[in-house]
Each structure stands twice: as C-alpha cells, then as structure tokens.
Amino acid sequence: MRLQKLEIKGFKSFANETVIHFNEDVIGVVGPNGAGKSNLVDAIRWVLGEQKSKDLRLEKMQDVIFNGTKKRKAGGVAYVALTFENTKNLLPTEYQTVTIARYLYRSGESEYRLNNVVCRLKDIRSLFLDTGIGSNSYAIIALGMVEDILSDKENARRRMFEQAAGISKYKTRKAETLNKLTATQADLDRVEDLLFEIEGNLKTLKSKPNVPKSTLNSRSNTGN
C-alpha cells in the first residue's frame, strides 16, 4: 500500500486547491515558518477522522475552514482527500486505488466519502484498522507525539506496539461486542420490568369479581 496523492482545498491556510503527489520513495516538504508544512500533517490526520480540535491546534473544528484574509473572503467548505495504491490488497477492498475524502461545510454539515461514495467514519476506520494508517497511528507523527511516546503518556507506547503487532482491530471488535452485550442486557432488563408490570395487572384483573349475567342483561334491556 502506497500513498499516491494528497488533495487540499479550503483547509486552514490552503485556500486554493493544492495537490501533492508522492511519486518517490522519500519526499521532503520544506519551507519557511508559517508556510503551512504542519497543516499538511493536520490535513492527513483530519481526513483520517481526527475529532479533537485541540490536536489540530484549533479552538473548534469549524476553524479548519479557510478563514479569509484582507484580500480574500472566507471559504465555505474544507476538503481533504487521500489516494492510496492498493495493488497488494493490504486494504480489505477489491479496489486497487482507494480515495478517502472528508468535507466540512460552514453550515456545520460534514461528510466522509470512500471512492466518491458517502460513507461513515466507522467505515474508514475499519478499512485502515491495523495498517498503521489512522488519525492517531504511529505512521503519522505530529507535534508533541514524540514526547508522548517517550513519556508513555496514556499508554502511548503500548498503543503503538499493538498497532504494529496487528491486534488493535481485535481489541476494537471486543469493545464493540461488549457494548452490544451491555445494550442487549439493558433491553432484557426493561422487558423483564414490563413483564412484571403486566403480570401484576393480570393478577389484579383476575382478583376482581365477575359481573353477574343478569346485571349485563338488565343493562342491555335498559339501553334498548
């Protein structure tokens, strides 16, 4: 699996459409301070599903949209797309080229796309699980992550080793299964409560004396 292309438009300082091709084995991005080098890393993490604005050096997620300048108005949407070569089928899909994209509109609406088909963030995370590619994976080292790994903040080293060993997906599936079991048990508890109430109502109805037939006939005749 190889990263082929990064497309950015309206994301942070990238107001214009920018396309970066990764055609060589080693590629370096250089430039002066404030040129947007760190924003490239942020864009990759963002399209892979980063949900914490502070990890993108922002106060709120809406700030990823180009905020405008004195000479240019603010953008209406932030867009980032990553294209991967999948000729070795490391990604569990039949496509040999995989493109994931993320959109965030000024209105607050957002969407993810997989090969230009709208999908869920869960679908993208499942696709890249244990490939080393993800918003918080060891393959993308952002500012501050090296210090977290060295200090082992929040078990950072263990998470990195688990991703490299390929067991992260099993832990994720285990957690999802346990959550489903918990929800199912809660549903069963509610059903038992309802059955208890219904049984109580049935006992109450059974304990009430039956109305004599003569009374029913008398009421029927009176109604006629």
N, C-alpha and C positions, 0 to 999 in steps of 0.2 A: 504494500500500500504506500502510495506516494502523494504528497501534497502537490497539486499542479498549479493552482491559481487561487488568489485572494482578490475579491471584488468588494469595494467600499464606495458608498455614496451617502452623503448627508450624515456621516458618523463622526462626531466630535469635530476635529479640525479639517476633516476631509469633505468639504462642501461639494466638490466636483467628483464625478465618477473616476475612481482610481483602480487600476488593475495591475496586480503584481504577479508575474509568472515565476514559478520555481522550477527552472529548467536544468539547473546544475545541482551537483551533489552538495556543494557548500555555497551558501548565499549570505552575504552580509548587507545590512542596511545601515548606512552611515549618514550623518547629517548633524548640523549644529543643534544646540539645546532649543527646544520648542518647535522643532521641525515636524514632530509627530511620530517619532520612532516608537515610543511607548504606546501610542494609540493603536499601532498595528497589532501589538500583542493583546491590547484590550479588545480590539475588534475580533480577534480569533477566539478569545475566551467568551466574548459576548455571544457570538453566533453559535457557539457550542453549548450555550444555555446558562451562562453566569447570571444569577438572580440577585446578587448582593451589589448594590450600587457603590458601596464603600470600597469593594475590591476592584472596582473600575475607576477609583479615585473621583467619585462623584457624590454629590449630596443626595440626589434622587435619580432613578433610572431614566426619567424623561430628559435628563441633561445629556444623554448620548446623542440626541438630535442636534445638528449644527445650529448654534445659537445666533448666528448672524454677526455682521461687523458693521462699521460705519458706512461701508460702501456696498454691503450685500445683505439682503434680508435673510431672516432665519429660515431654515429648511422646514419642510412639513413631514418628512419621514427619514428615518435612519435605516440603511440597508447594508447588510454584510452577507457575503456568500463565500463558501469554501468549496473547492472542487478537488476530489481525490481520484487517483487512479486505483482501480480495484481489480487489476488483471489476475492477481494471485488469490482472489476471493477471500481475503482476510476479513472483509466485512460480510456479514451474513445476508447477502442480497445477490440477485442474478445480474445486476448492472455492473459493467466494467468501469464505468465512470459514475461517481456519486457526487452530487452537489447538494449541500445543505445551505439554507438561507434563513435569515431572520429579519423581520420588519418590525419597526415600532413607529406608529404614527403620532403626530402631535395631539390628536384627539384622545390618545390613550390606548387605542386598539393595537393589537400586535398579532403576529402570526409567524409560524415556522413552516418551511417548505422543504420537502425532500424530492429532488429531481423535479422541481416546479409543481409538486403536488402538496397541498396543505396537509400538515400532519401535526402531531402533538410533540411537545418537548420530550415526553417519555419515549416516543418512538426514536428520536435522535439519540437519546442517552442509551437506549437499549442497543442501537446499531453500533455504537462505538465502545460499548462496555468491554473492558479488559483489553483494549487495543492500545492503551497508553494515550489516547486522544480524548480530551474532555476539558471542561472549564476549570477543573481543579486537579488535573492529572500531572504526573511528573514530567510529561513530554513538553509542557508549556511552563516555563519558569518566569514568573512575573516578579515585579519589585516586591521585596520583602519575603518571598517564598524560600529563598536560600537560608535566611535567618531562621525561619520557622522550622525548616528541616534540621538545621544544626542544633537548635534548641529543643527539637522534638515537641514543638507546640501542638497541643491537641492530637498527639499521636501521629504527627505528620510523617515520620519515618516509616511507621508501621503501615500507614495507608499507601505510601509509595511502594513498599515491598509487596504488599498484597496486590496492587495493580500490576506490578511486574511479574508476579507469580501466576496471575490469571485467576485469582479466587474472588475478586471483587464482585463479579456477577452472581456468584453463589450466595454471598452474604446479602446482596441486594434482593435476590429472589427469596431468600429465607425471611428477610424482614417484611417483604410484601406478603408472603404467605401467612406469617404470624399476625399481621394487621388484618388480613381477611378472616382468620380464625377468631380474632378478638371481636370483629364486627358481627360474625355469624353467631358467636356466643351471646352477644348483646341482643341480637334478634330473637334468639331462642328464649332468653330471659323475659323479653317482652311478651312473647307468645304464651309462656307459662303464666305470666301475670293475667293475661286476658282470659286464659282457660280457667284460672282460679276465680275470676270475677263471674264468668259465665256459669260455672258450677254453683257458685253461691246464689246467683239469680234463679237457677233451676230449682235448687232446694227450697228457696222462698216460695216459688210458684207452686211447687208440689205440696207445701205445707198449708196452702190456703184451702179452705173448704170449698167443695164443688157447689155451684148454684143449682138448686132443685129444678128439674124439668118443668114442674107445674108453674114455677115462677117465670120461666122463659116463655111458656105458652101464654100465660096471662099477659105478659108484656107484649107478646106478638099480637094478641087479640086487641089489646088496647090501642096499639098502633094502627090497626085496620079501622 
